[in-house]
Amino acid sequence: MSLHDNGGKQAAFFERIMGLPVFDTHTHLVGLRLGARDFWEIAHYFWFYRELQAGGYPDGAEKLPEEERIAIFLNAYRSTRSTLMNWTFTSIMRELYGIGIKDEDSIREAVTAVRHSAAEEGWAQMADRMNIRRFVVNHPEHATFQGMRDPAIWIPRIDGALGRWVDQIVQSSEPARTLLAVRDEINRQLGGYKEAGCQGIMTTLPRYESSANLRREIGSASGRDDILMELLHFICAAADRNGLLVQLFLGVERSWCGTAFPANDTERILKLAALFETYRCPFELVLASELNNLDAVQAAWNFPNVHVGGMWWFNFRASTYRDSMQYRLEALPASKSSVIVSDARCMEWSYGKILLVKKLAAEFLWERVTSGWIDEETALQTAEKWFYASAVKRYGNSAGGA
């Protein structure tokens, strides 16, 4: 086969990957304002904003006169050209607006273009360009997607309640009695989610020293971590009874300083393994820490009810995606893995980050095909499950609780 023929097959393969359906399993989209309202809402997306700041972009830039703001943004943009979120932002501007960011005039052009798209009815349905069919949100009032064909799927977020429950028990003069009251509240709350048509719940977890396999009697001397683990048992038991998915976001630490920070913990998933073994509800692990990617795959390999989700925060990088896709490909059926977590706050960033993941998956899977490990049909079936079908099994394909 000539290089030209192989290049044609690769292009056709990439095109098929780009056309596959997508299920975005975690977003911050708000149904009444899905598209960015102005250029700066795209430019200041918090993942990209971190990189811009590293490139010299100042705090409080939004308070500067527009022309000064454009100039300093351009400098920071140029200094971050190698970064992944710069690539994504650049792709959003190029693919959705036909604009290449190269000078101040191009930024002014982009400012005007986004202002026009914000006023365009149905603009958010440009998700079709990436064939993004379903989205998950964590608040019921966000699930009605104005100007789009379908509403979002509501997966209630309970980490706020979980922290409150721990506080109640810690501060109680009768911790054991309060624990039972909290257990009853958990049962009512998760039962209510099931009645509302929800398919699951989502929570982040802080760093914990206790382990789910060590259940201790809760009393006045109990620490927060022991209480947390006992509450996780209650939550998983209620999820099991109600047939709910438990989606766990792990690896972002907030207790060491005021800024979110990734923390690799070699026992993070091991300490939860007793939950996976005890309860039959499905679990999905979404990680922000690179060194736990293999741990998540090992958990999914060991426990039939554990699945691996997309990459979160500091784990959303090309290098970690490639490593994680290799772990998943060689150890797990594709139906046990979802790779899409956009964490987007506007539809433009859902589009851009999914474009990025599809490109990474296409490159990775094509390498596996050309090196002889899998055939093209297997590669395409794997991508279809990673992008969409595996999530449908866990979340369903209809809006629950909206």
ChimeraX attribute file (.defattr): number of C-alpha atoms within 10 A of each C-alpha:
attribute: neighborCount
match mode: 1-to-1
recipient: residues
	/A:1	5
	/A:2	7
	/A:3	8
	/A:4	9
	/A:5	10
	/A:6	12
	/A:7	11
	/A:8	12
	/A:9	13
	/A:10	17
	/A:11	13
	/A:12	12
	/A:13	18
	/A:14	19
	/A:15	13
	/A:16	13
	/A:17	22
	/A:18	21
	/A:19	15
	/A:20	18
	/A:21	18
	/A:22	29
	/A:23	27
	/A:24	27
	/A:25	26
	/A:26	25
	/A:27	20
	/A:28	19
	/A:29	25
	/A:30	23
	/A:31	21
	/A:32	13
	/A:33	17
	/A:34	24
	/A:35	26
	/A:36	22
	/A:37	16
	/A:38	18
	/A:39	19
	/A:40	15
	/A:41	16
	/A:42	22
	/A:43	20
	/A:44	15
	/A:45	16
	/A:46	14
	/A:47	17
	/A:48	21
	/A:49	19
	/A:50	13
	/A:51	20
	/A:52	27
	/A:53	15
	/A:54	13
	/A:55	17
	/A:56	15
	/A:57	20
	/A:58	15
	/A:59	9
	/A:60	8
	/A:61	15
	/A:62	11
	/A:63	9
	/A:64	11
	/A:65	9
	/A:66	11
	/A:67	11
	/A:68	12
	/A:69	16
	/A:70	19
	/A:71	14
	/A:72	17
	/A:73	24
	/A:74	20
	/A:75	16
	/A:76	19
	/A:77	25
	/A:78	15
	/A:79	17
	/A:80	20
	/A:81	15
	/A:82	10
	/A:83	15
	/A:84	18
	/A:85	25
	/A:86	21
	/A:87	16
	/A:88	19
	/A:89	21
	/A:90	19
	/A:91	21
	/A:92	22
	/A:93	22
	/A:94	14
	/A:95	15
	/A:96	16
	/A:97	14
	/A:98	12
	/A:99	17
	/A:100	16
	/A:101	20
	/A:102	12
	/A:103	13
	/A:104	16
	/A:105	11
	/A:106	14
	/A:107	20
	/A:108	15
	/A:109	16
	/A:110	22
	/A:111	15
	/A:112	13
	/A:113	18
	/A:114	22
	/A:115	15
	/A:116	13
	/A:117	18
	/A:118	18
	/A:119	13
	/A:120	12
	/A:121	11
	/A:122	15
	/A:123	18
	/A:124	23
	/A:125	20
	/A:126	16
	/A:127	19
	/A:128	13
	/A:129	13
	/A:130	18
	/A:131	17
	/A:132	21
	/A:133	17
	/A:134	23
	/A:135	25
	/A:136	24
	/A:137	25
	/A:138	22
	/A:139	17
	/A:140	17
	/A:141	14
	/A:142	22
	/A:143	25
	/A:144	19
	/A:145	20
	/A:146	18
	/A:147	17
	/A:148	17
	/A:149	9
	/A:150	16
	/A:151	21
	/A:152	28
	/A:153	30
	/A:154	30
	/A:155	31
	/A:156	20
	/A:157	17
	/A:158	18
	/A:159	17
	/A:160	10
	/A:161	12
	/A:162	20
	/A:163	14
	/A:164	13
	/A:165	21
	/A:166	23
	/A:167	14
	/A:168	15
	/A:169	26
	/A:170	21
	/A:171	11
	/A:172	15
	/A:173	12
	/A:174	13
	/A:175	19
	/A:176	15
	/A:177	14
	/A:178	19
	/A:179	23
	/A:180	13
	/A:181	14
	/A:182	20
	/A:183	19
	/A:184	13
	/A:185	13
	/A:186	23
	/A:187	18
	/A:188	13
	/A:189	15
	/A:190	24
	/A:191	18
	/A:192	14
	/A:193	21
	/A:194	20
	/A:195	13
	/A:196	13
	/A:197	16
	/A:198	25
	/A:199	25
	/A:200	26
	/A:201	23
	/A:202	18
	/A:203	19
	/A:204	18
	/A:205	15
	/A:206	18
	/A:207	15
	/A:208	16
	/A:209	13
	/A:210	19
	/A:211	21
	/A:212	22
	/A:213	17
	/A:214	12
	/A:215	13
	/A:216	13
	/A:217	12
	/A:218	19
	/A:219	17
	/A:220	14
	/A:221	9
	/A:222	14
	/A:223	15
	/A:224	17
	/A:225	17
	/A:226	21
	/A:227	24
	/A:228	23
	/A:229	24
	/A:230	23
	/A:231	20
	/A:232	16
	/A:233	21
	/A:234	19
	/A:235	21
	/A:236	24
	/A:237	20
	/A:238	22
	/A:239	27
	/A:240	17
	/A:241	16
	/A:242	19
	/A:243	18
	/A:244	26
	/A:245	24
	/A:246	23
	/A:247	24
	/A:248	19
	/A:249	21
	/A:250	24
	/A:251	29
	/A:252	23
	/A:253	19
	/A:254	14
	/A:255	11
	/A:256	8
	/A:257	8
	/A:258	8
	/A:259	10
	/A:260	14
	/A:261	16
	/A:262	18
	/A:263	19
	/A:264	17
	/A:265	16
	/A:266	11
	/A:267	14
	/A:268	20
	/A:269	20
	/A:270	18
	/A:271	17
	/A:272	19
	/A:273	18
	/A:274	15
	/A:275	20
	/A:276	22
	/A:277	15
	/A:278	14
	/A:279	17
	/A:280	20
	/A:281	22
	/A:282	21
	/A:283	28
	/A:284	24
	/A:285	23
	/A:286	28
	/A:287	27
	/A:288	23
	/A:289	22
	/A:290	24
	/A:291	17
	/A:292	23
	/A:293	25
	/A:294	15
	/A:295	18
	/A:296	25
	/A:297	26
	/A:298	19
	/A:299	20
	/A:300	24
	/A:301	18
	/A:302	13
	/A:303	16
	/A:304	14
	/A:305	18
	/A:306	27
	/A:307	26
	/A:308	30
	/A:309	27
	/A:310	27
	/A:311	27
	/A:312	22
	/A:313	19
	/A:314	18
	/A:315	23
	/A:316	22
	/A:317	18
	/A:318	16
	/A:319	11
	/A:320	17
	/A:321	21
	/A:322	17
	/A:323	15
	/A:324	23
	/A:325	20
	/A:326	15
	/A:327	17
	/A:328	24
	/A:329	18
	/A:330	11
	/A:331	13
	/A:332	16
	/A:333	15
	/A:334	23
	/A:335	20
	/A:336	24
	/A:337	28
	/A:338	31
	/A:339	28
	/A:340	24
	/A:341	25
	/A:342	26
	/A:343	22
	/A:344	22
	/A:345	20
	/A:346	22
	/A:347	23
	/A:348	22
	/A:349	25
	/A:350	26
	/A:351	26
	/A:352	25
	/A:353	24
	/A:354	25
	/A:355	19
	/A:356	19
	/A:357	24
	/A:358	23
	/A:359	17
	/A:360	18
	/A:361	25
	/A:362	23
	/A:363	17
	/A:364	17
	/A:365	28
	/A:366	21
	/A:367	14
	/A:368	17
	/A:369	16
	/A:370	13
	/A:371	10
	/A:372	10
	/A:373	13
	/A:374	15
	/A:375	14
	/A:376	16
	/A:377	9
	/A:378	14
	/A:379	22
	/A:380	19
	/A:381	16
	/A:382	20
	/A:383	24
	/A:384	20
	/A:385	24
	/A:386	27
	/A:387	30
	/A:388	25
	/A:389	24
	/A:390	23
	/A:391	26
	/A:392	18
	/A:393	12
	/A:394	20
	/A:395	23
	/A:396	16
	/A:397	17
	/A:398	17
	/A:399	21
	/A:400	22
	/A:401	21
	/A:402	18
